[in-house]
């Protein structure tokens, strides 16, 4: 009898990469979401809003061998999963590398390179992205009734995302910008993770249930300058790089910019699960770039990438960039 995987919030970018990986290995896959996005043909879908009392339990029904939770953001979500322990074989829950540093750049200075899972994290809490993620982790790791794997993902990239960091440079290339300004001299390194590598790690965790926390990052994470160059090359675009020490307002700031490197140690994933990456950032990038260009063609990009629009409210102030460039060139 086929094992059953229940993907909560599985209609997004990582779920789409995970579905075929599970199906090819004999898993029966059910995707649960609010029904706002289309799914590939032939995939079983149930519409569910986890915030409605009893809705998730009803959707899980007779149970699942693994529940993969892509949308656990509040401590209550961990308690919700634990309430289903009699119906589930194990859970795999997407956490975040943000638990190592929260939103305070000063915290980055204390981080080792690379960051192992035993590194000190932010305190758990009910307010703020990282504290809530940490609270979810602790609720699931400090119990032994339901095997739980928590995955601390870096900067996720891939097609089908409403939160696409690569848009920072793709839009500039499409708009024909002739120069790109990079703070921290373009040397910032915030560990990336391809949806394909992340899906591989999730599949392995589903195959080998346990109680653990694992980092998730690509091999040889690129610097911001390397990301900019790779995206420009994919779009056959050329621009001059202007490297500055620190951001000047929004000028030079990117969604990967950090004064200290954030690099994840992948040793535990390799040791615990036999994980091996299936792609690199550079190899996976063309798929993402092509999707972004096609998905936004002839459309308001804010409608296609709503979460990106929320984060990148000041990312495309070309007037400020041009004024800065004129100041340093005397133009």
N, C-alpha and C positions, 0 to 999 in steps of 0.2 A: 504494500500500500504506500502511495506517495506521501512524503512528508509535506506538511502544510506550512507555508510562510505567510504571515499576515504583515503587510507593509503599511504602517500607519503614517499617512502623509507621503505615501510612496509615488505620487504622481509628479514629483519634482525631478530635478536633474539627477540626483544620486539614485533614486528609486528606478528611474528609467535605465540606468546602467546596471542596476542589480537584477532587475526582472529576468533578462535573458541569461544571466550568469546562473541564476537559480534554476530556471526552467531547463537549461541544457544539462543540469546535473540531477534531473528527475524530481525537482520540487514542484508542488502545486502552489501557485502564487495567487494571493488575493491582495488587491490594492484597496486601501481604505482612504478616502479623502472627502472633502466637501463637494467634490464634483465640479470644481471650477476649471479644470484643465482636461483636455482630451488625453486618452491613453492609447498606446499601441493596440492594434486589433488583436482580438483573441485573449485579452487579459481580463480576468474576472475582477469586477469592481463593486465595492459597496460604498454608498454614501453615508458618511457619519460626521457628526460634530462632537468631538470628545468632551466639549464643555456642557453638553446636554446630559443630565443625569441618566445613567443606565444605557446611554446610546452605544458606548464602546463595548460594553459587555454583550449587548444584543448583537452587535456586528461580529464580534469574535465567535459567537454562537457555541458550537461544540468544541471549540478550542483550536489551538495551533501549536505546532512543534516549536516555532519561534515567532515572536512578535518583534519586528524591527520598528523602532520609534524614531522617526525623523523630526518630529515636531514636539519634543518634550522641552518646554521652556519654563515651567513653573514647578515648584516643589510638589504641588498637589498632583501633578502628572505622574510623579514617581509612586505616590500612594495609590493612584488609580491603577497603575500597572500591578502593584503588589496585591491589590484586591482581586486580580484575575489569576493569581498564582495557581489555582486549582485547574485552570483551563489552558495553561501555557507550559511548554517544556522549558523555555528560556526566553530572555529578552536581550536584544542588542539595541543600545540607546546612543544616539548621536549627541555627544557633548562638544566641548570646544577647547582649543588651546588657550582661549581667553581666561580660563580658570587659573592659569599661572600668573597672570598680571592684571586682570581687570581692565580698567580704563585709565590707569595712572602710568604715564610714561616713566615716572621715577622708579616704578617697580621693575621695569625692564632691565635696568642697570644691574640688578642683583641676579639676574637669570644666568645660569651656566650655558655654555654652548658646547654640545647640544643639551636640550632640556630632557631629562629622564622623568618617567612617571612619578618617581618618589620625590621630585622637587616640590617645595612648599607651594601651596596654592592660596588663592584668596579665601577669606572666611565665607562660609555659607550664609545665605540670607534670602529674604523674600522680596527684595528690591534690587534691580540691576541685573543685567544679562549674566555676567560671570558669577556673581554670588548665587543666583538662582540655579545656574547650571551645576555649581558645586554642591548645592543642597540636594539636587536630584541625584548626583553621584553618591553622596554619602547615604542617602536613604536606601539606595539599591545595593551598595557595597557592604553596608553594616547589617545585613540580614543573610540568612542562609536557606530560605525557603524557596527562592526563585533564582536560578543561575542568571547572572546579569553581566554583560560586557558593556563597559562605557568606553566610547571612542572619542578621544580628544582630537578633533580635526583641525587642521590648519586652514589656510585660505582656499576654500573649495572652488574648483574651476571646471567648466564643462558646458555643453549646450543645454538648452531648455531651462535656464536659470532666470528667475526674476531679479536676482541679486548677482550681477555679473561684473566683477572687478575689472575684467579686461576691457570693458566698455570705456574706461578712462583713456586708453590709448587708441582703441578702435575708432571711436568717434573723432578723435583728433586727426587720424589718418584719413578717414572718410571726408572730413571737413577741409582737408588739404593744408593743415598747419605745417609751417616750414621749420618750426623750432619747438622743442619740448624742454621744459624747465623741470629739473629734478633736484629736490632737496636732499640733504645729507650726501651730496655729490653722487647720487644715484647708487650708493652702496647699501641702502637698506635691504634687508633680507627678512621677509616674513614668510615662513614656510608654507608653500603651496601644497595642495593635494588634489589630484585629478579624480573626477567622479569614478573613473575606471579603477584606479588604485584603491579608492575608498570602498567601492563595491566588492573588490576582491577581498579586502580585509573583513568586511561585514559577512560575506559568504563563509569565510573560514571560521569566523566566530560562531556563526549559526551551526556549522558542522561540528564544532567542538565546544559545547556549552561550558561555561565556567563563571567564576566570580572574579572579575579583573577589570583593570583600566588600561587602555592602550592608546598610544599616540598614533596619529595618521598624517603622514607627510610624504611628498614625492622624494625620489632620490635626487641629490644635488640641487636643492632649491635655488632658483635664480635670484639675482639681485633685481632691484627695480629697473636699473639701466638695461639689464639683459632681457627683462620682460618687454620693455619698450622697443628694443631692437628687434626682438623676435616677432612682435606684432607688426611693426613697420615692414619687416621683410615679407611676412605673409601677405601683406596688402600691396607689396611692390611700391612702397612709399619711402621717401627719404626725408629726414629732417635733421637739423643740427641739434646736438645735445648741449644744453646750458646747465652746468652743474653748480649748484649753490650750496652753501653750508647748512642753512636752515630755511624752512618755509617762510615766505614773506606774505603773511595772510594766507590766501588760498594758492598763491603762486608757488609752484614747486611741490605742493602737497599732493600725495596720491594715497590710494586706499591701502597701499603696502608700506607707506613711509613710516619709519621708526628710527629713532636715534641709536637703538641697540638691536642687534640681530635676534630674531625669534626663530630658532632652529630646533626641531624636535628630534629626539633620539628614537630610532625605530628598532632598536635591539630587542625590546620585549616582544614586539609583534612577530619578529622573525623567530625568536626562541619559543614563545608560547604557541604559535599557530603555524609556524613554517611559512610565514608570509614572505612573498617576494613581489616587488612592484611589477606591474604589467606594462607600464609606460613611463615616460619622462614628461616634464613640463613641455619641452620643445616638441616632442612627438605628438602630444595630445592637443597642442594649441591650434593647429589648423582647423580642426572640427569646431572648436569654440568660436574662432574668428568667423568662419564661414556661416555658422548659425546666426551670430549676432548681425552680420551684414544683411543676410536674407530676411531675418525676422523683423528688422527695423526698416527695410526698404519701403519707401513711400508711406511710412507710418510715423506717428509721434512716438519717439523712443520711450517717453515717459509712460505711455500706455502699455508698451511691450515689456518694459523693465521697471515696474513700479517700485520695487524695493531699492533698486539701483538709484532711482530718482530721489528717493528719500535720503539716501546716504550721500549722493553726489550733488547736493544742492548748490555747492559753490565750486564744483570741479571744472566748470567750463566757462570761467570768467576770462574770455579771450581779451577783452579790453584791458583788464589788469595785467595780463601777460604781455600784451603789446606795449603798454606803457613802461613796464619793467625792461623790456628789450630795448626800447628807444633810449631809456636811461643809461644802459650800459654800453650802447653802441654810439650814442650821441646823435641818433637819427631824429 
